[in-house]
Amino acid sequence: MKIKAVMVGQPNVGKSSIINAISGARLHVGNFAGVTVEKKEVFIKKGDYDIEIVDLPGIYSLNAYTPEEKVAKRYLIHEDYDLIINVVDANVLQRNLILTLQLIDMRKKMILVVNMIDEVEEKGGHIDGQKLSKLLGIPVILTSAKEKKGVDKLVDEIINTYKLPKCGCNIYYNEKIEEEIENLTKILLKSPHFNTKEKARFYVIRLLENDEDIYKIVHDLPIFLELHEALSESIKRLKMEFDVDSVADLLADERAAIARSIVMQVAQLPRKETLTDKIDKILIHPIFGLPIFLFFMWALFQITFEVGSIPMDYIDAAFTNFADWLKHILPPGDINSVITDGVVPAVGSIIMFLPNILILFLGLNLLEQTGYMARAAFLMDGFLKKFGLQGKAFIPLVSGFGCTVPAYMAARTLKNPKDRLITMLILGFMNCSARLPVYVLFIAAFFPTASAGNILFIIYLTGAFLGLIVAKILRTLLFKGEPEPFVMEMPPYRFPSIKVLLMELYIKAKLFIKKAGTFIAGAAMIIWFLSNYPVNENLVNEYEKKMELVKDDSEKVRLHNELAAKNLENSYLGRFGKMIEPIFAPLGFDWRLSVATVSGLAAKEVVVSTLATLYAVGEADEKSSTLIAKLRQNVDFKAAIALIIIIMIYSPCIAAMSTFYAEVPQWAWRTFYTVYPNVLAWLLAFFAYNILAMMGY
């Protein structure tokens, strides 16, 4: 027999921890249909029962606001399932019970899981689960996912609750409110759309709270006119009776009063100063809080790039050896070349940065699970608001220094759609690690070695500062109004769960490889084709004859590289470079720099290898002295600075752009996002080039 349950709760109540603590469970991760919101499903076998638990995104209330909350609400209202598992945090039981009471309005079979009970008990507190169950009329389980206390009871309780004929919910509102609900419910039941009184009652409550989603559903019903008139009269009477401006506020106050009354009867919570309070005196201190946070972020970046760089050479060598092995295994020809020269190196260049990404995610997850992330967002809120951003925007902005792909995903944490979109539109200014090889190459070619570190720091700082300025302009011109007021759960400090950390890293790594690897592989095939066709057979034959006559190996290599450069110049990619050269000519670019710039749209690190091929130096990296010498010969200082500015500002890689398109469905914003950074990059590069020219460079 199959049982389908939905797990729902406010953010940071430990739903993921409970799922991971359930023994013998299989986890499946995907997305909800039609949206990019993550969906977790757990499958459990218990006796004759096959249990499926759908973990819904965190939701503060049914008055949904964020995309995640809307997905959760839509699922709760429209999907078929057998029961609800509502998870609450024992530390903030009263606040969490507000959502519980809204869920009870649905009159569905329901289980209340009071998680983190160990933290309350450690502080000398106590919650009476039996009394709480009696007051609410639903089963209550006290759990500690971290200590696996009470978690295994959940599976048995799911089966027991499923067997019940209906919910035994005991919660009702004020007599006057219930009277209006009853009258409106009778009208709704006249429609065949409502086959149960419980469903009609829930819809009436949502209509009294001015729920637009429910209003759209009943709008097309035959009884709508009668209902609409009766609803208006009910709202007027309730406003007059309770002297309120909004029935939604009235019901919210009712739930708050009920939750307060319940907690007073079932909970004994400690009043003394907690360890969290003591730590907060230091970490969110008005003077020392921000420097401490900046130190933590500096340390995280040091670890990300220092430790993450250790396996990079090994990964690079592994993919190189794999490509060489495939080259000898596969039959000679185009398929061999596209795989071994195009796809494998391109995918390898992305996988090479996976350690950096995982270390960054590990650090961010540690900050999140320990409870410090909420404090950091609080500390940054005042500074970022000056630029039209919200405090929580710093989370995706910080992620952007590692890779823009997960940074776009991290922007989901922003509640307000305007705040989220502004943040996503400036994430490209946060220099991802893929741009580092280009900067290292050009700094080595055009700046003294002693100042290389300072120049690199200035580039990163300039990019971030430009992003903040653009955010301010966007807020002023296109997104008028103040950022959403800062509201974030301040959970108590707690030790992270290793199992949850590893599971989150696995999920993030899987998504990163799937999204980035797929798009990079596709882009590599396109670039390979454009750079290898059409083939000039006469030119190839001419150079092969020259190489046969030469005995010196170094001369053969030079001729081979020269042939590669001429083939590339005559290829579709080379012709394209000549075609777009007039666009980049005002910046001092020749067709080679133009092609390299455009190739960077696939992946920024491709710029280095493209320049190496175009300048006929063969295999090269950002430390290649030969390529550095060629750049000094063919590119002047002004053009080098212009190219650095272009790389710093213009559109990120195809994988990142595709992720943005997946997150933002509106074509108007997709178009704006595609155009504006490239125009801005060209203009700033043009101004820098001409200012340097006037200065005599």
N, C-alpha and C positions, 0 to 999 in steps of 0.2 A: 504494500500500500504506500502511496506517495503522499508526503506532507510538504507543503511549500510555506516557508516562513520568511518574513522580512525583518531584518535587524535595523533599528532606527534609533537615533539618539543625537544629542547635541555634539558639536566638535569636542575632541579631547576627553571623551568619556571612556575610552579604551575598548571600542568595538573590535578593532583589529587585533588587540591583545587577546580578547576573549576567543576570537575565531582561531588564532594561532594556538591557544591553549587547549582547544577541544581535541582530545586524542582520537586518532584514526580518521581525521577529516581530510578530504581532498579539496584543494583550493584551485579555482579557475578564475583567471583575471582577464577582463576584456573591457569593452566600452558599452554603455547603454546605447540602444538603437538610435541612430540619427544624430548623436552628440558625441563629444570627445571626453565626457565625464567618465571616470574609471568605474568599472563594475566588478565587484568581487562576489563570487558564488562559492559556497561551501557545500559539499555533498557528504552525507553521513549515512552509514548503514547500521541499523539497530533492530535486530530481530527481523520481523516481517516488514519493517518500515524503511523506506528510502526517503531520507530527509534532505531537502534543499533549503539552504539559508541564503537569501540575497542580502548582502550588506549594502544598505543605502548610504549615499553621501551624508555627511553631517548636516543637520538642519536644526536651527534654533527654534523655529515655530512653523506652523502651517501658513503663516503670512510670508510665503517664500519670497526671497529677494535675489539671491545669487543663482547662477545657472545650476549649481549643485543642489541647492535647496529646491529649485523648481523641478529638477529631475526626481528628487526624493518625494516631493508632494504629488507630482503627477503619477508616480508609481503607486503610492499609497491609495490614491483615489480611483485610478482607472484599471490597475492590473488585478488579476485574479491571484489570490493567495489564501492560505488557511488561517494564519495567525500572525500577530505582531510581537516581536521581541524588542521591548524598549529598554535600552541601556542608559543608566544614569550614573553620575559621579556622586559617591557618598559624601564627599567633602563639600559639595554645593547642592545638596539634595533639594532644597527649597526652590532654587532657580531652575533646576532640571525638571522638577515636577510640573512646571508650566506646560512644557511640551507633552508630558504624560497625560495631563488632563485634556489637552486637545485631542490626543489619540484616543482617549477613552470616549470622547464624543462620537467616535466612529462606531462604537458598540461592537467592535470586532473581538474575537478571542485574542487574549493578550497576556503576555508575561512581562513582569517588571524585573530587570536585573540591576541590582544595586551594586555597582563595581567599586573597587578600591576601598572596600570595607576595612582592610588591614591598616590603611593610613589613618582612618578615623579611630580605630581601636588602639593603635600605637600612641595616639595623642590623648588617650583616656576617654574617648567618646564611645557611644553605643547607639545602635539602631535596632529597634524591635521589628524584625521582618514579619512576624505573624500578625502583629497589630496593624502594620502598614497594609498587609494583604487584606485584612478584614475591612479596613476603612475604604480602600479602593475597590474591593470586590474582585480582585484579580490575583493570580499567583505571584509571589515575590521570592526571588532568590538573592541571597547576599553572597557576593563573590569577590575574589581577589585574583584577577587574571595573572598577575605577576607571580603569586605564590600557588597558582592553580587550585585555589580554595573555592569550592562550590561550583566550579565550572562544569564538571561532569554531571552535575544534577540537571543542567540545562536540557540535555538531550532527553532524559526521562520526562522532564516537565513539559517539553514540547509535545510528546506523545500523549501525556495525560490531559493537557489542555485541548489538544486536537479532538479527544474523545468527548469533551464536554458538549452539551447541546447548544450552548451559547455563552456569551460573556456575562459574568455576574456583576457587571459594573454598578457601583453604588453612587457615583458622583452625579449630583443634580445642582442646578443653579437656584438663585432666589425664586421664591414662589411666583412673583410677578413675571419674571423672565420665562420661567417654565410654562406659564399660562400662554404667553405669546408664541412660544415655540410649538406648543401643542396645537394651537389654532392654525398656524401656518403649515404644520405637518399634515393636517387633515386635508388641506387644499392640494398639497403636493401628491398625496396618495390617490387623488382622483386620476392622476396620469398613470397609464400602464408602464411608464418608464421606471416607476418605483414599485418594487414588489415587496419591500419590507419597510416597516415603520422606522427601524433603526437607521436605514440609509436616508430616508426622507428627513428625519430629525437632524442628522448630521448636515445635510444640505441646507436646511433652514438656519442652523447656527452659523454656517459659513456665509450665508446670504446676509444675515444680521451683521456680520463682521465685514460686509462689503467686499467679499471675495470675487474678483472679476472672473476668474476661471470658472467658478460655479455659476456665476451669472450668465456666462456665455452658454453653458450647458442647458439651463432652464429657459433661456430666451426663446428657443424654437418650439417649446412645448405648447400644446393647445390651451393649457390652463394658465399661460404666462400672464395674460392681462389681469385675471382675477388675483393671481399670486402677487403680481407687482403692486396692485392697489392695496391689497391686504398687508404686504410687507411695508409699504410706506406708512400706513396707519400704525402698524406695530412699532416701527422705529420712532414715530412721533410720540406715541404713548410712553415708551420707555425713556426717551429723552426727558419728557416732562416729569415722569414719575421719579426718576433718579437725579434730575437736574444735571445732566451731562450733555456734552456737545457731540459725542460719538458713542454709538452702541458698541463698537469694537473696543473702545477704551473701557466701557462698562464691563464687558465680558472679560477683558484682560485683568481688570481690578478684581473681578469675582474669582478668577483662577488664582491670582496672587494671594488672595485672602484664604482660599481653600488650601493652597499649598502651605501657607504659613501655619494654618491651624493643624494640618496633618503633621508637619515637622515638629511642632510643639508637643504633639501627643506621642510620637514614635521615636524621636531622636534626642539624645543627650550629646551635644557637640561641645568640644573643649573651647573655652573662652580665653585661655592664656596665650601669650605670645608664642607663635610657632617658630620652628627653624626657618620656614619659608620667609616669615616676617623679618627675621634677623638677617638672612642673606640679602633680602631685598633692600635693606637699609644701606648695603654696600653697592650692590649691582645696579640699582636704579637710583643711586644718589644723584641729586641735581647737578653736582659738580664733577664727581668722579665716575659716574655711570657711563657717560659717552666715551671717555678715554679707555675705560676697561673693555667696553664693547669693541672699540676699534682695535685694541690689542688682540682680543680673541679672533677677530676677522683677519688681522695681519698674520697671526699664528696659523690660522686655517689655510690661508693662501700659501704660506711658506711650506707647510706640510703637503698641500695639494701639488705644488709644482716641483718641490725637491724630492719627495718620496715618489710621486707619480712619474717622474722622469726616469727612475731606476729601471722599470721593466720596458720602457719604450724601445730601447735598442734591441732587446730580445724579441719583442713583438715584430718590430720592423724586419729583423733578420729572419724570423720564422716565415713571414709572408714572402720575403724575397726568395728564400730557399724553396718555399712551396711553389712560387711562380716558376722558378728554374726547373723544378721537378716536373711540373705540368708541361712546360715547354718541350721537354724530351719525351713525355708520355703521349701527348696529343699529336695528331697528324699535323704536319706543317701546313700553314695557310692562314687565312683571315680569322677563322674561329680560334685558332691557337693564339694569334696575336691579340685579338680583342680581349681574351680571357687573361693571358699572362702579362700583357703590356698595359691593358686598360683596367679591367674589373678588379683583379686581385690586388694590384698596387693601390688602387683608389680606395677599396674597402679596407685594406691594411692601414692606410693613412688615417682612417677614422678610428678603427679598432685600437690603433696605437695610443689614442688619447683616452681610451676607456678607463685606464687606471686613474687618471686625473679626475675624470667625471665621477667615478665611484668614491674616491677619497673625498671630493667636495660634497657629494650627496651624503656620505657617512657623517661628515662634520655637521652638515645642516640638519640631518636626522637626529644626531646627538643633541644639538641645541634645541630641537623641537621636543624630543622626548623628555629631556631634563626639565623643560618648562622655561628655558631661557629665551627661546625665540620670541615669545610674546613680549618679554621685557625689552629685547633689542628693538623690536618694531615700535614699542612705546617710546624708547629713547630717540629713535630716528624720526618720529612723526613730526616734531616741531621743525626740524631742519628741512625735511622733504616737502612740507606744506608750503614753504616759501617758494618752491618751484612748481606748485600745483599738483604735487603727488601726495599719496597717503603713506603713513608709516609702514604699512605692510608691503609697500612696493619694493622695499629694500631687499626682500627675500628673492624675487626674480632678478633684481638688478645685480645682486651678488652672484647668483647662479650664472648670469650672463658672462662673467669673466672666465668661467670654465667652458661652457658651451651654450649657444643661444637656443638650441633645441629644447633642452630641459627647462631653460629659463622661461620660455613661452608657456610650458606646462605649469611651472610654478606660479605664473600670474593668475591661475585659477583661484588662488587664495584671496584675491581682492573681491570684495562683495559687490561694489558698485561697477556696473558695466563701463561707465565713462572712465573711472580710475583705472580699470583693468586695461582698457584700450589704449589710453595714454601711455601707460607703462609698457605695453607691448610695442607701441610705435617707436619707443626710444631705446629698446633693448639692444638694437644693432650698434649703438654707440659704446656699449660695454665691450671692450676688445676681448674677443674669445681667444682661447689658446691657439687656434688654427692660424691666427694672423701673426703670431710670434715669429715664425721662421722668416716671414717677409720683412718684419721690422729689424730682426737681427742681421739679415743680409744687407739691407740698405744703410743701417747704422755703421756696420763694419766697412762699407764702401765709402761713406761720405763724412764720417765723424771720427775724431781721435779716439783711440781705444780707451784712454783714461776716463772719458766722459760718457762711454757707451751706456752704463747703467743709469746715469742721470737722464739721458735722452730717452731711454726706454720708459722710465718712470713718468717723464713729462708727456709722452705719447698716451700712456694709459690714463693719466690724470686729465689730459685735455679731452680725450674721448668722453669720459664720464661727465666732465663739466659741460661739454657741448650738449650732451643728452639732457642734462637738467635744464639748460637754457631753452632747448627745443620743447621740453615738457611745459615750461612756463608759457612759451608762445602758443602752444596748442591749447593750453587751458584758457588763455586769454581770448584767442580768436575762434576756436572751434568747439571747445567744451566749456563754455562760460559757466561760472559758478564755483563754489568752494569744493574741495575734495570731501568725500564722505567722512563724517566724524569718526574718530578712531574708536572702534569697539572691538576688543579681542579678549578672549578668555584668558585670565591670569591663573593658570593651574599651579598647584603646589609643586615645588621641586621634587623630583623623584629619580631614582636610578633607572636608566633605560633597560629595556628588555632586549637581550642579545638576539633572541629568536625573531622578534619583530624587526630589529635593525637589519638582520640578514635577509628576511623576507622582502622588506622594502627595497634593499639593494638589488636583490634578484629581479624584482618587478621593474625597477628603473633601468637596470642593465638590459633586460629583455626588450623593453620599449625603445631604448636608445639604439640598440643594435638593429632592431626591426625597422625603425623609421629612418635613421641616418644611413644604415647600410644599404637599404633598398634604393633610396634616392641617389646615393653616391654611385652605386653600381650602374644605375640607369644613366646618370650623367657621364660616367666614364666611358660607356659604350658610344654615346653621342660624340664626345670629344675625340675618342679614338677614330671614329669614322671620319669626322671633319678634318682631322689632322693627317690622315693617311690617304685620302682620296681627293682628286683623281691622281693616279700615278703617272708620272712622265717617264715612259719606258726609255726614250732616247737618252734622257739625262742619267738615268740609272745605269744604262749600258756604258755610257761615256765614263762615268766615275769608276765602274767596275774594271774597265780596261786600265785606267790610271792606277788603280790599287794593285792590279796584277803586275805592273811594271815596277812598282816600288817595293824595295826590300826592307826598308827601315820601318819598324812597327809603329813608332810614334807618328811617322808621316802617314801611314795607313789610317791610324786613328783620326788624324787631322782631316784627311780626305773623307772618311766615313762621317765625321761630324758635319763637315761642310755640305755633303750630300743631304744629310738629314735636315739641315737648315734650309737648303734650297727646295727640297721636297715640301717642307712645311710652308715655305713662302708661296709655293705654287698650289698648295692644297686649298680646300674650301675654307679652312680656318685662316690661312694666310690671305686669301682673297677678301675674306670678311674683314681682316685687320686693315688691309689697304682701303677697303670701302669706308670703314669707320674712322680712319686716320684723321680726316678733316675735323671730326668732333673733338679729338684729343690734341690736335695740333696746337691750339692756343695754350695748352698746358706744357708744351715742349716735348710731347710724346711722339715717337716714331711709331710705325706700324707694329713693331715688336712689343713695345710697352702697351700699346692699345690692345693687342691680342692677349697679352699676359693679364691685363686688367680684367678683360671680359671673362677669361678662363677662371679667374678667381671667384666668379659667381657660382661655379660648381662646388669649389672648396678652396679656401684661401691659400692653403699650402701648395695648391697646384701652380700658383704664380711663380714660385721658385723653379720648379721643374720645367715649366713652360719657357721661362727666360733662359734656362740652361740650354734647352734645345734650340731656341731661336738664335742664340749667340754661339752655337756650334761648339759647346764645351763638353758635350756628352753628359754623363751622370754627374750631378752636382747637388750639393745641399746649401743651406744658408751660410756655411763656413768655407765654401769653395773659394780658394784664392784666385783660381782662374776666372771664375764668374765675376768675382769682385773686380778684378782687373778689367774685364770686358765692360762692366757697367761704368767704371771710371772713364773708359775710353769713349763710350757711346752715349752716356747720359750725363747731363750737367746737373749741378747741385740744385738749381731751381726746379727742374723736372723731377728729381728724386724726392724733394720735399712735397711737391704736388702729388706724386704717386702715394707717398705715405699718408697724406690727407685723404686721398681717394679710398685707399684700403681701410682707413680708420672709420669712414663714414658711410660708404656706399652699401648697397644691399648685402645682407649676409649670404651664406651658401644656400644652395637649392634645398637642402634638407631643412634648414631653418625656415626658409620662406614657405615651404610646403606645410610645415607645422603651423605657421601663422595662418595660412589659408584654411587649415583644418579647424583652428580655434576660432577664427572670425569668418562667419559665413557670408557677411554682407559684401557684395562686389564693389561698392563704392569705397569702402575702407581698404579692401584688397588692392584696388587700383591706386589709391593714395599712398599706401604703404610701399607699393612697387616703384612708384615714380619719385616721391619726394626726397628720399635719402640720396638718390643718384643725382638729382638736380642740385641739391644742397652741396654734395661732395664736389661736383664740378665747379660750382660757383666759388666755394671756399678755396679749392685748389687753384683756380684762376687768379683770385685775389692774392694768394700767397706767392704764386709764380711771378706776378707782375710787381708786387712789392719788393721781392728779392731782386728782380731785374733792376728796379729803380735804385736799389742799394748797391748795385754793381756786381752782384754775384753772377 
